[in-house]
Amino acid sequence: MDVERKYRFTWEQLGDVDLGRPNLGPYAKVEVYRLMQLCVRDAIESEYGMAATDRIFYRAGYLAGEELYRNALGHITGLKDFFKKLQSVLREMGIGILRIEESDLDNGRFVITVSEDLDCSGLPETGYEICTYDEGLIAALLNSFTGKKFDVKEVDCWCTGSKACRFVAEMSE
């Protein structure tokens, strides 16, 4: 299916923040980010349902992860260096504080936590995980580094009563 596109993402679309925001700078409140994200999620879900919304948010996170890897992480040779650089970038960008609980590249399994997660830390408990965007982001980052496909699933979330989001990443076959 050939779909007409108006907004195909490129890193350059992020613009020159220094030029465009000389007084406000590069930072905005977390509430502003969440207002946009949660309203977009609500609009998509009301039109297309939960399953399609989750697929769209996962895909958006995946695209963001590919671009983040290419433009903010660059070429990294070792797994330890990859995670160290990723921790630094996520912290500097205010996305969250990354911690690796399990790391087994040989068997293709990682357990990763993100505390102070931009998407959900401090939200009310809902009884279900909401960080579908982060699942896609982490999957793309691991894929970009390893060249192998990973399936990522959030298993703990602030919205389920955890104080950190926990993701299990397993290599696909």
Residue, then its C-alpha position, 0 to 999 in steps of 0.5 A: m500500500d502506497v501511503e502519501r506522506k507529509y511528515r517523514f521524520t529526519w533528525e534535522q526536523l528537530g531544528d536549531v533549538d538555540l536559534g529558535r528558543p534563545n530565551l526558553g532554551p532546550y528544556a520544557k516541563v515533563e507535564v508538557y511532554r506528557l500532555m502531548q504524548l497522552c493526548v496523542r495516545d487518547a486521540i489515536e486510541s479513540e479512532y483505532g483502538m488499543a491494539a493499533t495504538d500500542r503498535i503505533f506507539y511501539r513503532a514510533g519508539y522504534l523509529a526514535g531508538e534508531e535515530l537516537y542510536r545513529n545521531a546521539l550514540g554513534h559507533i560503539t564497539g563493546l557492550k559495556d561501552f554501549f550501555k555506559k554511553l546509553q545511560s549517559v545520553l538518557r540521563e542527559m536528555g532527561i529520559g530516565i535513569l537506565r540500569i542493567e539488571e541482567s546482561d546476556l548477549d550470548n543468549g540474547r536476553f537483557v533485563i533493563t530498568v528505567s527509573e524516573d521514566l519520562d513517560c510514567s514516573g509519578l502517574p497514578e496507578t492504573g493496573y497496567e503497563i503504559c510504556t509501549y513507546d519505551e519498548g520500541l525505543i529499547a528494541a531499536l537501540l539493542n537492534s542497532f547495536t547488535g544487528k539482531k532483532f529483539d522483542v522488548k516487553e515492559v513487565d513492571c511500570w510505575c502505573t502498576g505500582s513499581k518505582a521503576c519501569r522494567f523491560v525484558a529484552e529477548m532476541s527474536e529468531 
